Amino acid sequence: MISDLKILNDIPNVIILKLSDNKIKKGYGDKKKIKSLEGKSLKEVFSSSNHKLLKKLLKNKKQNIILDWDERTYEVTLKKNLLYFYNITKYNSVESQLKQSLEALTSKKEELQAVFDLAANGISILDRNGMFLYANKFFQNMMEYTMEELYNESCISLSSPEYAQPSETAVQKAIRYGSIEKFRKVCITKSGQRLNASMSLAYLESRDEIIMITSDITEDIKYQDKLKKQVELEVSKRAEQYEIMCHQSRLAAMGEMIDSIAHQWRQPLNSLGIIVQGLGHFSKQSEIDKNLLSEIEKEILQKINYMSQTIDDFSTFFRTSKQKEKFNISKSINDAIRLIDVQLQAQNIEVMIDIEKELCLDISGYANEFRQVLLNMIHNAMMAIITKNNKSGKIFILIKSNRKNIHIEILDNGGGIPKEVMPKIFDPYFTTKAKGSGIGLYMSKVIIETHMGGLLAVKNKNDGALFTIMLPQEK
């Protein structure tokens, strides 16, 4: 029978030692190793620790043992007087690696568990029906449920009645599309408190589970409501302030209007006075010339119509536009100049208008407000020239365009704006005039930039101030 064991010499990873009186009589498996072992005792071949293990095996105290021998790991069993050494080095290495991996996974699981529980948001795992499989401590505390209680609940059952159906739809959408973000709803806590929540859901197809992250936004909504009320209050205050400033602007404009009307009326009133005086001499004549009387009547009516037209022009000019309309820039400029033309002529101030060729001058906006801005610009230029005592005042108005905007430049030779004044020029109630209101330029900027979507800017150029109005060009 022993001779039959020779076939084991070629079996890999197995060594068989035949014993006789604790000595190795014959060996099979590793020819090089076995040849040097024959005739030696176990104590000579193995270390003391391994020899102790083998003695326990020989005395049938153990069914098998594991030992390291010659840089390999063997599992050893005994059958009669034969010791079987099975090389398990590779398997032992794999087992060690698996053990290390298991320990690492366990550690990671503990870390993830800690992260879940310490997260500043509610994190939970649901099945495809929305039932809770897991929820972290934050979610449990937020909803006032223990994990054992949550096993019997779902994200739908914890919703307020009006959000039950939308919550179920959100779960279905998460499964269908993979995720749904920032779904807002109202949850009901265990104690019955209503809680505003923002939820994001992600579907894990491989596990057929849904991860849900829940944020309590109740305080955020309260803050937003408070902020909204503050904004509404501030808007109301600003609207009220704006109305006051508009009223002040109208009063200031009305004062300027009355002054302009007085200038416009002065010449025709003087003419009417001369005509009345002439009528006194005319009445002393014995014969009245009917043709001359007719001429006098025509001249009187002409003067009266001119004065009436002046009133109409000013009343129309200062009427607030209710809605946007199409109007012509060139006509608006001429209308503004006509209102103070008498004053400009009296001060020997020349107004020159230059318009870029083939330029479309029709724009959409508030026509009367735009005319008020132009009148304010021209009036300010006139007053600057008068203050400087310039005997040959000039106001240049240039209208040009780029691809998107129409530019209206108003340049005077009134000496310009002092550097220390320039940063405040558009501030409300700021004025350098003795009787100025400080409203005109501020309201002009509001009209151009807020109401008409344009831009109003100023700088000094040559010996005067250059105001530039930029307005969106009609497509």
Beta strands, then each sheet from edge to edge (+ up, - down):
strand 1: 14-20
strand 2: 23-28
strand 3: 64-69
strand 4: 72-79
strand 5: 82-87
strand 6: 122-126
strand 7: 132-135
strand 8: 179-188
strand 9: 194-204
strand 10: 209-216
strand 11: 325-328
strand 12: 350-355
strand 13: 362-365
strand 14: 394-401
strand 15: 405-412
strand 16: 455-461
strand 17: 464-472
sheet 1: 2+ 1- 5+ 4- 3+
sheet 2: 7+ 6- 10+ 9- 8+
sheet 3: 11+ 13-
sheet 4: 12+ 14+ 15- 17+ 16-
end
